[in-house]
């Protein structure tokens, strides 16, 4: 197992600090000993049942090295006989962290600027035949601090992304039902609550919920968290019902009009 200070085999990257982890892997900060620069390393067990990191790397390759919202990929491959590693440039804070630093909510002007930028990014992402399927503040990062890209926004964590059209003939993927939850419960679309196959419109609906959260500091369905507790099934049912009601009313308390 890789630990801090143990470099991946045949690479110049030395792990430093654990940053995050979950069902699909672990993320560390690391030092590139050749250049002296800090990088981010995402690790996944080589024998993982679902090899999400291979999918993620493939999606970054499809977007291309010149993609303005994809981080620079520095290395991808097997290391230490046990892990698959994806090494990328170290970016700045996530929108979630920015929201916390600003006291829980972004200004109207800042939220609008984020909305315009991310709509353009998602439109281009969709043009590449992909849907993101995990729109949340944690997955959008600012550029490297003290650089000319410090105010740019980047998409990370493409492990849940998926083709929305066939690579063979360009046709749209078929509509199906009974799909399990994909994404982050707080922001998933009504179609996801209904178990429908996701498509481009669901990315946009999730983006809307995320922008409301960034601009107001909350979402209407958060109010029931104490009532439903930590039971995931109850929380999913409650969130879905609240989304339906708010969508019918068409307004969210605390959301300003500009």
KENU-617483 format. One line per 8 residues: number of its first residue (from 1); their letters; for each residue y, z, x of N, C-alpha, C. Coordinates in nm, 3 decimals, padded with zeros to 5 digits. Example, Ala and Ser with C-alpha at 12.3 -4.5 7.8 and 13.67 -1.06 7.14 Angstrom:
2
1 = AS = -00.569,00.780,01.319,-00.450,00.780,01.230,-00.330,00.780,01.320; -00.225,00.708,01.285,-00.106,00.714,01.367,00.003,00.787,01.290
END
This chain:
258
1 = XXXXXXXX = -00.120,00.000,00.084,00.000,00.000,00.000,00.125,00.000,00.087; 00.222,-00.081,00.050,00.347,-00.083,00.124,00.428,00.042,00.098; 00.485,00.097,00.203,00.572,00.213,00.189,00.700,00.186,00.265; 00.800,00.272,00.242,00.927,00.256,00.311,00.907,00.252,00.462; 00.968,00.154,00.530,00.959,00.144,00.674,00.843,00.057,00.721; 00.750,00.020,00.632,00.637,-00.066,00.669,00.669,-00.209,00.630; 00.686,-00.299,00.726,00.727,-00.436,00.693,00.614,-00.519,00.637; 00.641,-00.607,00.543,00.539,-00.703,00.500,00.493,-00.786,00.619
9 = XXXXXXXX = 00.367,-00.827,00.620,00.313,-00.900,00.733,00.386,-01.031,00.755; 00.417,-01.058,00.884,00.476,-01.183,00.927,00.609,-01.213,00.860; 00.680,-01.113,00.821,00.816,-01.130,00.768,00.907,-01.030,00.837; 01.037,-01.057,00.839,01.130,-00.965,00.906,01.185,-00.857,00.814; 01.126,-00.839,00.696,01.184,-00.750,00.597,01.119,-00.611,00.601; 01.201,-00.508,00.614,01.154,-00.370,00.620,01.201,-00.297,00.496; 01.107,-00.244,00.418,01.142,-00.175,00.295,01.221,-00.048,00.324; 01.321,-00.022,00.239,01.405,00.096,00.258,01.401,00.190,00.138
17 = XXXXXXXX = 01.454,00.146,00.025,01.472,00.235,-00.089,01.410,00.177,-00.215; 01.336,00.260,-00.287,01.282,00.219,-00.416,01.396,00.209,-00.516; 01.405,00.096,-00.587,01.514,00.074,-00.682,01.467,00.083,-00.827; 01.354,00.025,-00.857,01.306,00.023,-00.996,01.159,-00.014,-00.997; 01.095,00.015,-01.109,00.954,-00.019,-01.123,00.912,-00.020,-01.268; 00.803,-00.088,-01.296,00.755,-00.094,-01.433,00.617,-00.154,-01.436; 00.580,-00.204,-01.554,00.446,-00.257,-01.573,00.420,-00.380,-01.486; 00.525,-00.454,-01.450,00.505,-00.578,-01.378,00.543,-00.572,-01.231
25 = XXXXXXXX = 00.562,-00.455,-01.174,00.589,-00.449,-01.031,00.693,-00.346,-00.992; 00.730,-00.352,-00.865,00.825,-00.258,-00.807,00.933,-00.334,-00.732; 01.055,-00.279,-00.731,01.166,-00.342,-00.662,01.223,-00.245,-00.559; 01.243,-00.295,-00.437,01.296,-00.215,-00.327,01.417,-00.285,-00.266; 01.505,-00.206,-00.205,01.600,-00.263,-00.113,01.531,-00.270,00.022; 01.568,-00.368,00.103,01.503,-00.386,00.233,01.604,-00.440,00.332; 01.567,-00.431,00.460,01.652,-00.481,00.566,01.588,-00.604,00.629; 01.667,-00.711,00.639,01.622,-00.829,00.711,01.655,-00.805,00.859
33 = XXXXXXXX = 01.553,-00.778,00.939,01.575,-00.741,01.079,01.631,-00.857,01.162; 01.613,-00.981,01.115,01.666,-01.095,01.190,01.817,-01.107,01.175; 01.865,-01.080,01.053,02.008,-01.099,01.026,02.084,-00.969,01.009; 02.011,-00.858,00.988,02.077,-00.730,00.965,02.133,-00.714,00.826; 02.097,-00.804,00.735,02.149,-00.798,00.598,02.051,-00.728,00.505; 02.107,-00.670,00.399,02.025,-00.603,00.299,01.976,-00.705,00.198; 01.851,-00.694,00.157,01.791,-00.786,00.060,01.718,-00.705,-00.045; 01.675,-00.772,-00.150,01.595,-00.709,-00.256,01.453,-00.767,-00.251
41 = XXXXXXXX = 01.354,-00.678,-00.262,01.214,-00.719,-00.256,01.144,-00.675,-00.383; 01.083,-00.770,-00.451,01.004,-00.740,-00.571,00.857,-00.756,-00.537; 00.778,-00.650,-00.563,00.637,-00.649,-00.526,00.549,-00.640,-00.650; 00.437,-00.712,-00.645,00.338,-00.709,-00.751,00.200,-00.705,-00.687; 00.110,-00.623,-00.740,-00.026,-00.619,-00.687,-00.086,-00.760,-00.687; -00.148,-00.797,-00.575,-00.203,-00.931,-00.563,-00.314,-00.956,-00.665; -00.383,-00.847,-00.704,-00.492,-00.860,-00.800,-00.449,-00.823,-00.942; -00.317,-00.828,-00.969,-00.266,-00.793,-01.102,-00.329,-00.884,-01.208
49 = XXXXXXXX = -00.356,-00.825,-01.325,-00.417,-00.901,-01.434,-00.325,-01.014,-01.478; -00.195,-00.983,-01.492,-00.097,-01.085,-01.530,-00.004,-01.106,-01.411; -00.014,-01.220,-01.348,00.061,-01.244,-01.225,00.198,-01.302,-01.258; 00.285,-01.214,-01.304,00.417,-01.254,-01.350,00.504,-01.307,-01.236; 00.484,-01.256,-01.115,00.571,-01.294,-01.005,00.555,-01.443,-00.969; 00.434,-01.496,-00.984,00.414,-01.639,-00.960,00.492,-01.721,-01.062; 00.489,-01.677,-01.187,00.565,-01.746,-01.291,00.715,-01.740,-01.260; 00.762,-01.621,-01.223,00.904,-01.603,-01.195,00.950,-01.693,-01.081
57 = XXXXXXXX = 00.873,-01.696,-00.973,00.909,-01.781,-00.860,00.912,-01.929,-00.902; 00.816,-01.969,-00.984,00.812,-02.107,-01.032,00.935,-02.142,-01.114; 00.982,-02.047,-01.195,01.102,-02.073,-01.276,01.226,-02.084,-01.187; 01.235,-01.999,-01.083,01.348,-02.011,-00.990,01.345,-02.146,-00.920; 01.225,-02.193,-00.886,01.214,-02.324,-00.823,01.262,-02.434,-00.917; 01.230,-02.421,-01.044,01.273,-02.522,-01.142,01.425,-02.524,-01.154; 01.486,-02.406,-01.153,01.633,-02.400,-01.164,01.700,-02.462,-01.042; 01.636,-02.452,-00.926,01.688,-02.516,-00.806,01.777,-02.426,-00.722
65 = XXXXXXXX = 01.788,-02.459,-00.595,01.865,-02.377,-00.501,02.015,-02.378,-00.531; 02.063,-02.481,-00.596,02.207,-02.491,-00.624,02.245,-02.429,-00.758; 02.150,-02.369,-00.829,02.180,-02.308,-00.958,02.283,-02.197,-00.941; 02.396,-02.200,-01.012,02.503,-02.104,-00.990,02.474,-01.963,-01.042; 02.368,-01.946,-01.122,02.341,-01.814,-01.176,02.205,-01.758,-01.132; 02.141,-01.823,-01.035,02.013,-01.775,-00.981,02.036,-01.722,-00.840; 01.980,-01.605,-00.807,01.996,-01.552,-00.671,01.923,-01.639,-00.570; 01.965,-01.633,-00.445,01.899,-01.708,-00.339,01.763,-01.644,-00.308
73 = XXXXXXXX = 01.658,-01.725,-00.309,01.524,-01.677,-00.278,01.499,-01.697,-00.129; 01.461,-01.589,-00.061,01.444,-01.591,00.084,01.299,-01.600,00.128; 01.208,-01.552,00.045,01.066,-01.552,00.081,00.982,-01.530,-00.044; 00.866,-01.597,-00.047,00.767,-01.569,-00.151,00.629,-01.589,-00.092; 00.541,-01.489,-00.111,00.405,-01.502,-00.059,00.331,-01.370,-00.061; 00.208,-01.373,-00.009,00.125,-01.253,-00.003,00.157,-01.173,00.122; 00.163,-01.039,00.109,00.192,-00.952,00.222,00.098,-00.833,00.221; 00.071,-00.780,00.339,-00.009,-00.659,00.357,-00.144,-00.664,00.285
81 = XXXXXXXX = -00.196,-00.785,00.264,-00.329,-00.804,00.203,-00.344,-00.742,00.064; -00.235,-00.702,00.003,-00.248,-00.635,-00.126,-00.137,-00.670,-00.224; -00.030,-00.727,-00.174,00.088,-00.747,-00.258,00.136,-00.892,-00.254; 00.196,-00.935,-00.364,00.274,-01.057,-00.367,00.421,-01.014,-00.363; 00.500,-01.075,-00.276,00.639,-01.036,-00.258,00.733,-01.151,-00.289; 00.839,-01.119,-00.362,00.949,-01.212,-00.386,01.074,-01.147,-00.328; 01.130,-01.210,-00.225,01.247,-01.155,-00.155,01.368,-01.239,-00.190; 01.474,-01.174,-00.232,01.597,-01.245,-00.269,01.719,-01.172,-00.216
89 = XXXXXXXX = 01.831,-01.240,-00.219,01.955,-01.178,-00.174,01.987,-01.055,-00.259; 02.053,-00.959,-00.198,02.094,-00.839,-00.271,02.222,-00.869,-00.348; 02.216,-00.850,-00.478,02.331,-00.874,-00.564,02.405,-00.744,-00.591; 02.506,-00.750,-00.676,02.585,-00.634,-00.711,02.527,-00.558,-00.829; 02.609,-00.475,-00.895,02.559,-00.393,-01.006,02.528,-00.475,-01.130; 02.441,-00.421,-01.213,02.406,-00.485,-01.339,02.516,-00.459,-01.443; 02.514,-00.535,-01.551,02.608,-00.509,-01.660,02.586,-00.370,-01.720; 02.461,-00.323,-01.716,02.434,-00.187,-01.764,02.509,-00.085,-01.679
97 = XXXXXXXX = 02.505,-00.103,-01.548,02.575,-00.010,-01.458,02.726,-00.021,-01.474; 02.775,-00.143,-01.491,02.919,-00.162,-01.513,02.962,-00.091,-01.641; 02.882,-00.104,-01.747,02.912,-00.036,-01.873,02.919,00.115,-01.854; 02.826,00.170,-01.778,02.827,00.315,-01.750,02.951,00.356,-01.672; 02.988,00.276,-01.571,03.104,00.308,-01.489,03.234,00.303,-01.568; 03.235,00.221,-01.674,03.355,00.207,-01.757,03.355,00.304,-01.876; 03.267,00.400,-01.874,03.268,00.501,-01.978,03.189,00.467,-02.102; 03.105,00.365,-02.096,03.017,00.335,-02.209,03.049,00.208,-02.285
105 = XXXXXXXX = 03.164,00.147,-02.259,03.199,00.024,-02.330,03.295,-00.060,-02.246; 03.279,-00.192,-02.256,03.368,-00.285,-02.188,03.486,-00.316,-02.280; 03.598,-00.358,-02.221,03.713,-00.399,-02.300,03.681,-00.528,-02.374; 03.763,-00.559,-02.475,03.745,-00.683,-02.550,03.755,-00.804,-02.457; 03.855,-00.801,-02.367,03.874,-00.913,-02.275,03.754,-00.931,-02.183; 03.701,-00.819,-02.132,03.587,-00.825,-02.041,03.461,-00.872,-02.115; 03.440,-00.819,-02.236,03.324,-00.860,-02.315,03.330,-01.008,-02.348; 03.450,-01.057,-02.381,03.467,-01.199,-02.411,03.436,-01.286,-02.289
113 = XXXXXXXX = 03.486,-01.243,-02.173,03.460,-01.318,-02.050,03.310,-01.323,-02.019; 03.242,-01.210,-02.038,03.097,-01.205,-02.017,03.026,-01.299,-02.115; 03.070,-01.297,-02.242,03.008,-01.381,-02.344,03.020,-01.529,-02.308; 03.137,-01.572,-02.268,03.158,-01.713,-02.234,03.070,-01.754,-02.116; 03.067,-01.669,-02.013,02.988,-01.700,-01.895,02.838,-01.707,-01.926; 02.789,-01.609,-02.002,02.646,-01.605,-02.030,02.602,-01.713,-02.129; 02.689,-01.751,-02.220,02.657,-01.863,-02.308,02.637,-01.990,-02.228; 02.721,-02.010,-02.127,02.706,-02.128,-02.042,02.577,-02.120,-01.960
121 = XXXXXXXX = 02.549,-02.001,-01.907,02.427,-01.984,-01.827,02.302,-02.009,-01.912; 02.298,-01.950,-02.031,02.181,-01.967,-02.117,02.166,-02.111,-02.164; 02.279,-02.177,-02.191,02.272,-02.318,-02.231,02.208,-02.401,-02.120; 02.244,-02.375,-01.996,02.185,-02.448,-01.884,02.039,-02.409,-01.866; 02.009,-02.281,-01.881,01.870,-02.233,-01.872,01.783,-02.305,-01.975; 01.836,-02.318,-02.095,01.763,-02.389,-02.201,01.749,-02.538,-02.169; 01.848,-02.596,-02.105,01.839,-02.738,-02.068,01.726,-02.763,-01.968; 01.689,-02.659,-01.896,01.577,-02.671,-01.802,01.443,-02.651,-01.874
129 = XXXXXXXX = 01.447,-02.639,-02.006,01.324,-02.627,-02.083,01.271,-02.485,-02.093; 01.356,-02.386,-02.062,01.312,-02.247,-02.057,01.384,-02.160,-02.159; 01.317,-02.057,-02.206,01.382,-01.949,-02.282,01.362,-01.821,-02.205; 01.462,-01.733,-02.209,01.465,-01.614,-02.124,01.375,-01.502,-02.179; 01.389,-01.471,-02.307,01.305,-01.376,-02.380,01.321,-01.229,-02.339; 01.417,-01.198,-02.253,01.442,-01.057,-02.221,01.589,-01.036,-02.189; 01.674,-01.074,-02.285,01.819,-01.057,-02.268,01.853,-00.910,-02.283; 01.906,-00.849,-02.177,01.949,-00.710,-02.179,02.044,-00.688,-02.062
137 = XXXXXXXX = 02.131,-00.586,-02.068,02.230,-00.566,-01.962,02.171,-00.548,-01.823; 02.050,-00.494,-01.815,01.985,-00.472,-01.685,01.954,-00.603,-01.613; 01.941,-00.713,-01.687,01.896,-00.839,-01.628,02.009,-00.936,-01.594; 02.133,-00.888,-01.601,02.248,-00.969,-01.561,02.326,-00.891,-01.456; 02.333,-00.945,-01.336,02.396,-00.875,-01.224,02.518,-00.950,-01.175; 02.616,-00.874,-01.126,02.731,-00.933,-01.059,02.688,-00.982,-00.922; 02.770,-01.067,-00.862,02.739,-01.119,-00.730,02.753,-01.014,-00.622; 02.718,-01.048,-00.498,02.727,-00.952,-00.389,02.868,-00.898,-00.373
145 = XXXXXXXX = 02.883,-00.765,-00.361,03.017,-00.707,-00.344,03.085,-00.761,-00.218; 03.215,-00.760,-00.217,03.295,-00.804,-00.102,03.262,-00.948,-00.062; 03.231,-01.030,-00.162,03.206,-01.172,-00.136,03.286,-01.254,-00.235; 03.290,-01.383,-00.213,03.361,-01.471,-00.305,03.290,-01.486,-00.438; 03.170,-01.429,-00.449,03.091,-01.439,-00.573,03.081,-01.304,-00.645; 03.165,-01.210,-00.607,03.154,-01.074,-00.662,03.171,-01.069,-00.813; 03.243,-01.165,-00.871,03.267,-01.165,-01.016,03.180,-01.267,-01.089; 03.086,-01.328,-01.018,02.991,-01.419,-01.082,02.880,-01.337,-01.149
153 = XXXXXXXX = 02.811,-01.398,-01.244,02.700,-01.332,-01.312,02.570,-01.406,-01.285; 02.465,-01.329,-01.257,02.335,-01.386,-01.222,02.227,-01.337,-01.317; 02.129,-01.423,-01.343,02.012,-01.387,-01.423,01.900,-01.345,-01.329; 01.839,-01.231,-01.356,01.725,-01.188,-01.276,01.609,-01.153,-01.369; 01.495,-01.130,-01.309,01.374,-01.087,-01.380,01.331,-01.191,-01.484; 01.281,-01.302,-01.434,01.239,-01.413,-01.521,01.092,-01.405,-01.558; 01.029,-01.290,-01.538,00.886,-01.276,-01.561,00.843,-01.300,-01.705; 00.935,-01.280,-01.801,00.901,-01.303,-01.942,00.950,-01.439,-01.993
161 = XXXXXXXX = 01.013,-01.517,-01.905,01.061,-01.649,-01.946,00.943,-01.738,-01.982; 00.972,-01.844,-02.056,00.865,-01.930,-02.106,00.920,-02.069,-02.136; 00.835,-02.170,-02.128,00.874,-02.304,-02.170,00.893,-02.308,-02.321; 01.002,-02.369,-02.366,01.019,-02.389,-02.510,00.983,-02.531,-02.552; 00.957,-02.615,-02.452,00.915,-02.751,-02.483,00.803,-02.791,-02.387; 00.722,-02.883,-02.431,00.608,-02.928,-02.353,00.655,-03.005,-02.230; 00.597,-02.972,-02.115,00.630,-03.046,-01.993,00.569,-03.186,-01.996; 00.468,-03.205,-02.080,00.399,-03.335,-02.087,00.479,-03.438,-02.165
169 = XXXXXXXX = 00.524,-03.400,-02.286,00.592,-03.499,-02.370,00.728,-03.454,-02.423; 00.772,-03.332,-02.385,00.905,-03.286,-02.426,00.913,-03.232,-02.566; 00.799,-03.225,-02.636,00.801,-03.176,-02.773,00.818,-03.023,-02.777; 00.876,-02.974,-02.885,00.898,-02.830,-02.901,00.765,-02.759,-02.917; 00.754,-02.637,-02.860,00.632,-02.560,-02.877,00.610,-02.531,-03.025; 00.486,-02.521,-03.071,00.461,-02.503,-03.214,00.500,-02.364,-03.262; 00.535,-02.355,-03.390,00.564,-02.226,-03.453,00.432,-02.152,-03.475; 00.428,-02.025,-03.434,00.310,-01.942,-03.456,00.354,-01.804,-03.503
177 = XXXXXXXX = 00.262,-01.731,-03.563,00.289,-01.596,-03.612,00.195,-01.497,-03.544; 00.221,-01.369,-03.568,00.136,-01.265,-03.512,00.158,-01.240,-03.364; 00.277,-01.271,-03.313,00.306,-01.252,-03.170,00.339,-01.106,-03.142; 00.293,-01.053,-03.028,00.327,-00.915,-02.991,00.472,-00.905,-02.944; 00.524,-00.784,-02.938,00.662,-00.764,-02.894,00.680,-00.818,-02.753; 00.783,-00.899,-02.735,00.822,-00.949,-02.604,00.971,-00.924,-02.588; 01.010,-00.859,-02.479,01.151,-00.829,-02.458,01.177,-00.679,-02.465; 01.302,-00.645,-02.488,01.346,-00.506,-02.494,01.381,-00.472,-02.638
185 = XXXXXXXX = 01.318,-00.370,-02.692,01.325,-00.340,-02.835,01.468,-00.333,-02.888; 01.559,-00.275,-02.813,01.696,-00.259,-02.862,01.765,-00.391,-02.895; 01.722,-00.501,-02.831,01.794,-00.628,-02.844,01.710,-00.741,-02.903; 01.582,-00.718,-02.934,01.500,-00.830,-02.979,01.548,-00.882,-03.114; 01.518,-01.009,-03.141,01.565,-01.076,-03.262,01.480,-01.038,-03.382; 01.529,-01.076,-03.499,01.452,-01.053,-03.622,01.321,-01.132,-03.619; 01.324,-01.251,-03.562,01.200,-01.328,-03.551,01.094,-01.252,-03.472; 01.137,-01.180,-03.368,01.042,-01.103,-03.289,00.985,-00.988,-03.371
193 = XXXXXXXX = 01.071,-00.922,-03.450,01.023,-00.815,-03.539,00.922,-00.869,-03.640; 00.937,-00.994,-03.678,00.845,-01.055,-03.774,00.721,-01.112,-03.708; 00.715,-01.106,-03.576,00.599,-01.158,-03.505,00.597,-01.308,-03.488; 00.715,-01.373,-03.497,00.723,-01.518,-03.485,00.736,-01.560,-03.338; 00.690,-01.680,-03.309,00.710,-01.739,-03.177,00.859,-01.751,-03.149; 00.901,-01.713,-03.028,01.043,-01.715,-02.994,01.087,-01.853,-02.947; 01.217,-01.880,-02.964,01.275,-02.005,-02.920,01.417,-01.980,-02.872; 01.493,-02.089,-02.852,01.628,-02.076,-02.795,01.720,-01.991,-02.880
201 = XXXXXXXX = 01.711,-02.002,-03.010,01.802,-01.928,-03.098,01.783,-01.777,-03.082; 01.661,-01.735,-03.047,01.636,-01.593,-03.030,01.706,-01.538,-02.906; 01.713,-01.618,-02.798,01.793,-01.578,-02.682,01.938,-01.553,-02.723; 01.992,-01.640,-02.808,02.132,-01.627,-02.850,02.151,-01.505,-02.940; 02.054,-01.478,-03.028,02.064,-01.361,-03.114,02.058,-01.233,-03.030; 01.969,-01.230,-02.931,01.960,-01.113,-02.842,02.090,-01.095,-02.764; 02.147,-01.208,-02.720,02.274,-01.201,-02.648,02.382,-01.140,-02.735; 02.387,-01.177,-02.862,02.485,-01.121,-02.953,02.470,-00.969,-02.963
209 = XXXXXXXX = 02.348,-00.922,-02.981,02.327,-00.777,-02.989,02.370,-00.709,-02.859; 02.338,-00.771,-02.746,02.376,-00.712,-02.618,02.528,-00.705,-02.603; 02.597,-00.810,-02.646,02.744,-00.812,-02.635,02.806,-00.706,-02.725; 02.751,-00.688,-02.844,02.800,-00.582,-02.933,02.783,-00.446,-02.867; 02.667,-00.426,-02.805,02.642,-00.299,-02.736,02.739,-00.280,-02.620; 02.762,-00.386,-02.541,02.854,-00.375,-02.428,02.996,-00.346,-02.475; 03.037,-00.408,-02.585,03.175,-00.395,-02.631,03.204,-00.270,-02.713; 03.101,-00.212,-02.774,03.124,-00.094,-02.860,03.054,00.031,-02.808
217 = XXXXXXXX = 02.960,00.014,-02.717,02.887,00.129,-02.664,02.764,00.167,-02.744; 02.735,00.094,-02.852,02.620,00.130,-02.935,02.577,00.011,-03.019; 02.467,00.030,-03.089,02.421,-00.065,-03.191,02.384,00.016,-03.315; 02.398,-00.042,-03.434,02.376,00.035,-03.557,02.242,00.106,-03.563; 02.136,00.044,-03.509,02.004,00.104,-03.520,01.981,00.218,-03.421; 02.071,00.238,-03.325,02.055,00.351,-03.233,02.068,00.485,-03.306; 02.140,00.485,-03.418,02.166,00.610,-03.489,02.039,00.676,-03.540; 01.933,00.601,-03.557,01.810,00.658,-03.611,01.712,00.708,-03.507
225 = XXXXXXXX = 01.751,00.706,-03.378,01.658,00.745,-03.273,01.607,00.889,-03.291; 01.695,00.980,-03.331,01.651,01.117,-03.351,01.554,01.127,-03.468; 01.579,01.045,-03.569,01.496,01.049,-03.690,01.354,01.000,-03.663; 01.342,00.890,-03.589,01.210,00.831,-03.567,01.142,00.883,-03.440; 01.220,00.950,-03.352,01.161,01.006,-03.231,01.117,00.897,-03.133; 01.015,00.928,-03.055,00.969,00.838,-02.950,00.853,00.750,-02.994; 00.807,00.765,-03.116,00.696,00.684,-03.163,00.739,00.538,-03.167; 00.674,00.454,-03.085,00.720,00.316,-03.068,00.709,00.235,-03.196
233 = XXXXXXXX = 00.598,00.250,-03.268,00.578,00.172,-03.390,00.684,00.206,-03.494; 00.714,00.336,-03.511,00.817,00.377,-03.607,00.954,00.326,-03.564; 00.982,00.333,-03.434,01.112,00.287,-03.384,01.128,00.136,-03.406; 01.023,00.061,-03.379,01.030,-00.084,-03.398,01.054,-00.119,-03.543; 00.984,-00.050,-03.635,01.001,-00.075,-03.778,01.143,-00.039,-03.822; 01.196,00.074,-03.771,01.331,00.118,-03.809,01.436,00.020,-03.756; 01.424,-00.019,-03.630,01.521,-00.112,-03.571,01.521,-00.245,-03.647; 01.401,-00.294,-03.680,01.392,-00.421,-03.751,01.457,-00.416,-03.887
241 = XXXXXXXX = 01.436,-00.307,-03.961,01.496,-00.293,-04.093,01.648,-00.284,-04.084; 01.698,-00.210,-03.984,01.843,-00.198,-03.966,01.904,-00.333,-03.928; 01.836,-00.410,-03.845,01.886,-00.542,-03.809,01.900,-00.630,-03.933; 01.801,-00.627,-04.021,01.805,-00.709,-04.143,01.925,-00.671,-04.228; 01.948,-00.540,-04.247,02.058,-00.494,-04.332,02.193,-00.532,-04.273; 02.210,-00.513,-04.142,02.338,-00.544,-04.079,02.364,-00.694,-04.078; 02.257,-00.773,-04.064,02.275,-00.918,-04.063,02.321,-00.967,-04.199; 02.274,-00.904,-04.307,02.316,-00.941,-04.441,02.462,-00.905,-04.464
249 = XXXXXXXX = 02.502,-00.786,-04.415,02.641,-00.743,-04.434,02.737,-00.824,-04.348; 02.691,-00.863,-04.228,02.772,-00.950,-04.144,02.878,-00.879,-04.063; 02.884,-00.745,-04.065,02.985,-00.673,-03.989,02.921,-00.556,-03.918; 02.980,-00.522,-03.803,02.933,-00.406,-03.727,03.053,-00.314,-03.703; 03.037,-00.188,-03.737,03.146,-00.091,-03.717,03.186,-00.085,-03.571; 03.317,-00.082,-03.546,03.368,-00.068,-03.412,03.385,-00.201,-03.338; 03.342,-00.312,-03.397,03.355,-00.442,-03.332,03.489,-00.503,-03.371; 03.573,-00.524,-03.272,03.706,-00.577,-03.298,03.702,-00.728,-03.312
257 = XX = 03.797,-00.780,-03.389,03.812,-00.924,-03.402,03.927,-00.968,-03.315; 03.910,-01.084,-03.249,04.017,-01.133,-03.161,04.050,-01.277,-03.199
END
